[in-house]
Amino acid sequence: MPVQPQDKPFIRQSYRPLFGPTLVPTITLSLRLSRRPSKIITVDCLLDSGADQSIMSFEIAEALGLRRNQASVERGEGFGGQFRMMTFQGEDFIGSVSDDGSEHRFGMSPRFHEPGMKSMQVLGRLDFFKAFSHIEIHERGKYLDLYP
């Protein structure tokens, strides 16, 4: 169902630079564990419609109190080649975005790349995109709208 012009987007986010001067579709994400809801990490992430998984740096997992010896290691693959990524089975991650005092929370299953690997945080289709009824990317205007 198309969104009518009078419908207010849940959140409108302007593109921002993450690495270098290029403006990219960026979301400020709050991430927490369900068993530790008061420990919240806020991170700027690239919204990537070509990514299946959400992938973040291992430093974010550590900031949430997770340790490397708790992780299962898998092989990941992207445009930069293959890399090792870690998952935390049995951990329930909760992501959220907010705008004008309201907050939209959703479950996530992020993967975390190896410590020391330089990369941006990426929000993919399998968890972030499914948390919204639709997402509009306005490339000419350099902003995006998220609808719950």
N, C-alpha and C positions, 0 to 999 in steps of 0.2 A: 504494500500500500504506500503510495507516494506521500511524502511529508508535505503538508500544506504550509504556505508561507507564514501563517500566523503561529505555527508551532514553534515554540522556543527550544533550541537545542539544549540538551542537558548540559553539555559543556562545549564551548568553542575555544579552541587552542590555536594560537598563531604558530606558524613555523618558527623554529629557532635553529641557530647553528649548534651542532654537537661537537664536530671536529672541523676546524677551519671555518671559512666564511660562508659556506653553502648553507642555505636555509632548508631544513628538512621537517617533515611532519613529526612533531614531538609531543609526548604526553608526560605530564608529571604524575608519577605513580607512587602511591603509598603502599608498602608491602609489609606484612606481619605474619606471624604464625598464629594459628587459632589457639594453641596452648599457651601463648605468650602475647596476648593482644595489646598490651601496653607498650611493647617494644616495636616501634614503627620506623621503618627506613623509607625515606623519600628520595626518589631517583628520577632523573629525566631519561626517557626511553624513546627510541626511534620506533614509530609505528610502521611496521613492515608487512604489507599485504602479500609479499612473496615468501614470507617465513612461515613454516608450519609451527614451530615451537617458539616460545619466549625463552630467550637466552640472556643471562646476566653474568656479571663477573662474580667469581667466587668470594670476593671481598664482601659482597652484599650478604651472602649466606653466613659468613663469619660474623658480620655485624648483627645478624639476627640470633647469634648464639650457636650456630651449627658448626660442626668440625668435620674436617676432611675424612677422618676415619669412620664417620657415620654415613658416608655417601657411597652409592653404587656408581661405578664408572661405565660410561657408554662411549661409543664412537659417534661423533657428530660430523656433518659435512656441510659446507657452504661454498660460496664463491671463492673464499680464501683457501680452500682445500679442506683436509680432514683435521679434526682436533678432538681432544678428549673432553667430555662434559660429564658433570656429576648430577645425580638425582638423589633426592632424599625420600625414600619410600616410607610411607606412614606419617609424613609431615603434611599438614593441611595449611597451605599458603592462602592468604586472603589479600587480594589486591583491591585498591580503591582509587577512584578519582573523585574530585569534588569541584563544585562551582557554586558561588552565591550561597554558601552555608549548607548546601545539601551534599550528600555523599552517596555514591553508588559503589557497593561492595560486591565482590564476586570471587569465586574460587579460582585458583591458578595452580599450574603444575610447571613452574619454571625449571629450566635446566641451568646449570652454572658451569661456565668454562673454567679451565685450569687457572690456578693462581698465576699471576704475572703475565697472562696473555692480554695484550692490548686490544680492546674491543669496546664497542658501544653496547648499551643495554638495548635489546630488541624485543618488541611485543609482537607475537605471531598470532596466526588465525585460530589455533586450536584452543586457546583459552581466552585471550583478550577480545578477539573479534566476536566470539560467541557470547560475551557478556552484554552485548548491546543489540537492539533490534536492527539497527543499521548504523553505518559510519560513512560520512560523506567527506571526501578529500577534495578540497577546492584548490587545485594547483595554481590557477591564475591568481587567486586572491591570497595564496600562501596561508591558509588556515584549514582546520578540519572541525567537523561537528560530530559529536557522539550523541546518539539517542538511546535511552534505556529500553 
